[in-house]
Amino acid sequence: MTFKRLVCIVLLATLTAVVAKPARAEAMDPNTILIIVGAGVAVVAVIAVVIIANASEGRRRSTAASAAAGAPTVVVFQTTAIESP
């Protein structure tokens, strides 16, 4: 029996035992509820900031690309000066 199969069997047995006889529900402390809600709001705010920043960066890139599309491309070569003998 492999380790992966053993872990799967133990997890299935535990899940079956919990579903068959769930634990008694207890009242939650109001502070715990506020902490959970606060963490949820913080996660949603971070996701919103990342989405807004990504969207505005995409607009900036597309504007820069469209402005550069009409302009001619300039290639610059840098050479070193060599003195002849």
SVG drawing of the C-alpha trace seen along z (x, -y; Angstrom):
<svg xmlns="http://www.w3.org/2000/svg" viewBox="-25 -59 76 61">
<polyline fill="none" stroke="black" stroke-width="0.4" points="0.0,0.0 1.5,-3.4 1.6,-6.4 -0.8,-8.3 -3.4,-5.5 -3.0,-5.3 -3.6,-9.0 -6.7,-8.8 -8.2,-6.0 -7.6,-7.8 -9.2,-11.0 -12.2,-9.1 -12.7,-7.3 -12.4,-10.6 -14.9,-12.3 -17.3,-9.4 -17.1,-9.6 -17.7,-13.4 -20.7,-13.1 -22.2,-10.2 -22.0,-12.0 -21.2,-15.7 -20.0,-17.6 -22.4,-19.8 -22.7,-23.3 -21.5,-26.0 -22.2,-29.7 -19.4,-31.9 -18.0,-34.8 -18.9,-38.2 -15.2,-39.1 -14.4,-36.0 -17.2,-36.9 -15.8,-40.4 -12.3,-39.1 -13.6,-36.7 -15.6,-39.4 -12.7,-41.9 -10.3,-39.4 -12.9,-38.8 -13.2,-42.5 -9.4,-42.9 -9.1,-40.0 -11.8,-41.5 -10.1,-44.9 -6.7,-43.5 -8.2,-41.6 -10.0,-44.8 -6.8,-46.8 -4.9,-44.2 -7.7,-44.1 -7.9,-47.9 -4.1,-48.2 -3.9,-45.5 -6.7,-47.1 -5.1,-50.6 -1.7,-49.2 -3.2,-47.4 -4.8,-50.7 -1.5,-52.5 0.3,-49.8 -2.3,-49.8 -2.1,-53.6 1.7,-53.6 1.6,-50.8 -0.9,-52.7 1.2,-55.9 4.4,-54.0 2.7,-52.2 2.6,-55.3 6.0,-56.6 9.1,-55.4 11.4,-53.0 14.8,-54.3 17.8,-52.0 20.9,-53.2 24.3,-51.5 27.1,-52.4 30.6,-51.8 33.9,-52.4 36.4,-54.7 39.6,-52.9 42.7,-54.8 44.5,-53.5 48.3,-53.0"/>
</svg>
